[in-house]
Amino acid sequence: MSQPKIDRRVMRTRQSIRNALIELMLEKPYEKITIQEIIDRANVGRATFYNHYRDKDDLLLRGVAEFARQEEEDSVQEAHDQTPKTVAPQTLETAGMFRHSHQNRRIHKVLLKRNRENIIQEEISAILYAQVEERLEQLKIAKSDLPVPLPILAHFISGGLWSLINWWHENDFPYTPEQMDAFFQQIAMPGTFRLLGKNGNEPKAD
């Protein structure tokens, strides 16, 4: 389902508020950040803040959700641009996700920061799991039960993908986004295709 379009002024205001929170989280623990500090940094009024967000947690969770949604859209668009219209997609679409993560590494520094509030980790994990589960459901061709239940497969893949992105950032990007995507595809997808009933369609390593 497509998201309703948002007025550009609203988008700019929300972006300013989200950026203010990100900047503050790079400077101090989340629990010590106040609404007043956020609106001062964003240069907006308190009423404007509450017109868009219920509280600080709402800002954090919705900001994470919007960021993850953009990563997914980038991956889908990139796959669409690179795949011939007559050929069905063969893999989970993660190339755009790695690229978006690298381009927005300042935001990911906040999202991947250790010893931070579980609220971010839980939200990211839930979003990523939902995206992977939906994609696996689209790829599945067998109508009968899978050898491994789909929720277990989705948790395994999404957890591995998130751990891989985390490792990549913590080690200062030793490989390009394209290489990371290729590594993930080679590790995760051959066995996944077999489980989904797609024998013979596994992606080939370069």
C-alpha positions as CSV (number, residue, x, y, z in Angstrom):
1,M,0.0,0.0,0.0
2,S,1.4,3.4,-1.0
3,Q,2.0,6.0,1.7
4,P,0.0,9.2,1.5
5,K,2.0,12.2,0.2
6,I,3.1,14.7,2.8
7,D,3.4,18.4,2.3
8,R,7.0,19.4,1.7
9,R,7.0,21.9,4.6
10,V,5.8,19.2,6.9
11,M,8.6,16.9,5.6
12,R,11.2,19.6,6.2
13,T,10.0,20.3,9.7
14,R,10.0,16.6,10.6
15,Q,13.5,16.2,9.1
16,S,14.8,19.1,11.1
17,I,13.4,17.6,14.3
18,R,14.8,14.2,13.5
19,N,18.2,15.6,12.7
20,A,18.2,17.5,16.0
21,L,17.6,14.3,17.9
22,I,20.3,12.4,15.9
23,E,22.8,15.2,16.6
24,L,22.0,15.2,20.3
25,M,22.2,11.4,20.5
26,L,25.7,11.6,19.1
27,E,26.6,13.9,22.0
28,K,24.8,12.4,25.0
29,P,22.7,9.4,26.2
30,Y,19.2,9.3,24.8
31,E,17.6,9.4,28.3
32,K,19.3,12.6,29.1
33,I,17.9,14.5,26.1
34,T,15.0,16.8,26.7
35,I,12.2,18.0,24.4
36,Q,13.5,21.5,25.0
37,E,16.9,20.6,23.7
38,I,15.4,19.0,20.6
39,I,13.3,22.0,19.7
40,D,16.1,24.4,20.4
41,R,18.4,22.5,18.1
42,A,15.7,22.2,15.4
43,N,14.7,25.8,15.9
44,V,11.0,25.0,16.1
45,G,8.4,25.8,18.8
46,R,7.1,23.3,21.4
47,A,3.7,23.4,19.8
48,T,5.2,22.5,16.4
49,F,6.9,19.5,17.9
50,Y,3.7,18.2,19.5
51,N,1.9,18.7,16.2
52,H,4.1,16.1,14.7
53,Y,5.1,13.8,17.6
54,R,3.6,12.7,20.9
55,D,6.8,12.6,22.8
56,K,10.5,11.8,22.5
57,D,10.0,8.1,22.1
58,D,7.5,8.6,19.3
59,L,10.0,10.8,17.5
60,L,12.7,8.1,17.9
61,L,10.6,5.2,16.7
62,R,8.9,7.0,13.8
63,G,12.3,8.3,12.7
64,V,13.8,4.8,12.7
65,A,10.8,3.5,10.9
66,E,11.0,6.1,8.2
67,F,14.7,5.6,7.8
68,A,14.2,1.8,7.4
69,R,11.4,2.3,5.0
70,Q,13.7,4.5,2.8
71,E,16.3,1.8,2.8
72,E,13.7,-0.7,1.6
73,E,12.5,1.6,-1.1
74,D,16.1,2.2,-2.3
75,S,16.7,-1.6,-2.5
76,V,13.5,-2.2,-4.4
77,Q,14.1,0.6,-6.8
78,E,17.7,-0.5,-7.4
79,A,16.6,-4.1,-8.1
80,H,13.9,-2.8,-10.4
81,D,16.4,-0.6,-12.3
82,Q,18.9,-3.5,-12.8
83,T,16.5,-6.4,-13.5
84,P,15.1,-7.0,-17.0
85,K,11.3,-6.6,-17.0
86,T,10.9,-10.2,-18.3
87,V,12.9,-11.8,-15.6
88,A,11.4,-12.4,-12.1
89,P,13.5,-11.2,-9.2
90,Q,15.7,-14.0,-7.7
91,T,17.0,-12.7,-4.4
92,L,16.1,-10.5,-1.4
93,E,16.7,-6.9,-2.5
94,T,19.5,-5.7,-0.2
95,A,21.9,-3.8,-2.5
96,G,20.1,-0.5,-2.0
97,M,20.0,-1.2,1.8
98,F,23.8,-1.5,2.0
99,R,24.3,1.6,-0.1
100,H,21.7,3.7,1.8
101,S,23.3,2.6,5.1
102,H,26.7,3.7,3.9
103,Q,25.5,7.0,2.6
104,N,23.7,7.7,5.9
105,R,26.4,6.3,8.2
106,R,26.1,9.3,10.6
107,I,22.5,8.1,11.3
108,H,23.6,4.5,11.6
109,K,26.3,5.5,14.1
110,V,23.4,6.4,16.3
111,L,21.3,3.3,15.5
112,L,24.3,0.9,16.0
113,K,25.7,2.6,19.1
114,R,26.4,0.0,21.8
115,N,24.8,0.1,25.2
116,R,22.0,2.3,24.0
117,E,18.3,1.9,24.7
118,N,16.8,-1.4,23.6
119,I,13.9,0.6,22.1
120,I,15.9,1.3,18.9
121,Q,17.1,-2.3,18.5
122,E,13.6,-3.7,19.0
123,E,12.1,-1.3,16.4
124,I,14.8,-2.0,13.8
125,S,14.6,-5.8,14.3
126,A,10.8,-5.7,13.9
127,I,10.9,-3.6,10.8
128,L,13.6,-5.7,9.1
129,Y,11.9,-8.9,10.1
130,A,8.6,-7.8,8.5
131,Q,10.3,-6.7,5.3
132,V,12.2,-10.1,5.0
133,E,9.1,-12.1,5.8
134,E,7.0,-10.3,3.2
135,R,9.7,-10.8,0.6
136,L,10.1,-14.5,1.4
137,E,6.4,-15.0,1.1
138,Q,6.5,-13.4,-2.4
139,L,9.4,-15.8,-3.4
140,K,7.8,-18.9,-2.1
141,I,6.3,-21.1,-4.8
142,A,5.4,-24.2,-2.8
143,K,1.9,-24.1,-1.4
144,S,2.6,-26.8,1.2
145,D,4.4,-26.2,4.5
146,L,8.1,-25.4,4.2
147,P,10.8,-27.7,5.8
148,V,11.5,-24.7,8.1
149,P,8.6,-22.5,9.1
150,L,8.7,-19.1,7.4
151,P,8.8,-17.0,10.6
152,I,12.0,-18.9,11.7
153,L,13.6,-18.4,8.3
154,A,12.7,-14.7,8.3
155,H,14.1,-14.3,11.8
156,F,17.3,-16.0,10.8
157,I,17.9,-14.0,7.7
158,S,16.9,-10.6,9.1
159,G,19.0,-11.2,12.2
160,G,22.0,-12.2,10.1
161,L,21.5,-9.2,7.8
162,W,21.3,-6.7,10.7
163,S,24.4,-8.3,12.3
164,L,26.3,-8.0,9.1
165,I,25.4,-4.3,8.7
166,N,26.5,-3.8,12.3
167,W,29.8,-5.5,11.7
168,W,30.4,-3.5,8.5
169,H,29.9,-0.1,10.3
170,E,32.0,-1.0,13.4
171,N,34.9,-2.1,11.2
172,D,34.8,1.2,9.2
173,F,33.5,-0.2,5.9
174,P,36.3,-2.5,4.8
175,Y,34.2,-3.5,1.7
176,T,32.0,-1.6,-0.7
177,P,28.2,-1.7,-0.5
178,E,28.2,-3.9,-3.6
179,Q,30.7,-6.3,-2.1
180,M,28.6,-6.6,1.1
181,D,25.5,-7.3,-0.8
182,A,27.3,-10.0,-2.9
183,F,28.6,-11.6,0.3
184,F,25.1,-11.6,1.9
185,Q,23.5,-13.1,-1.2
186,Q,26.1,-15.9,-1.4
187,I,25.8,-16.7,2.3
188,A,22.0,-16.5,2.7
189,M,20.3,-17.2,-0.5
190,P,21.3,-20.6,-1.9
191,G,19.9,-22.5,1.1
192,T,16.9,-20.1,1.3
193,F,15.9,-20.9,-2.3
194,R,16.0,-24.6,-1.7
195,L,13.8,-24.2,1.3
196,L,11.4,-22.0,-0.7
197,G,11.1,-24.6,-3.4
198,K,13.2,-22.8,-5.9
199,N,15.8,-25.5,-6.7
200,G,17.9,-24.6,-9.7
201,N,17.4,-20.8,-9.3
202,E,20.1,-20.1,-6.8
203,P,22.2,-17.1,-7.5
204,K,25.6,-17.9,-8.9
205,A,28.8,-16.5,-7.2
206,D,31.0,-14.3,-9.4
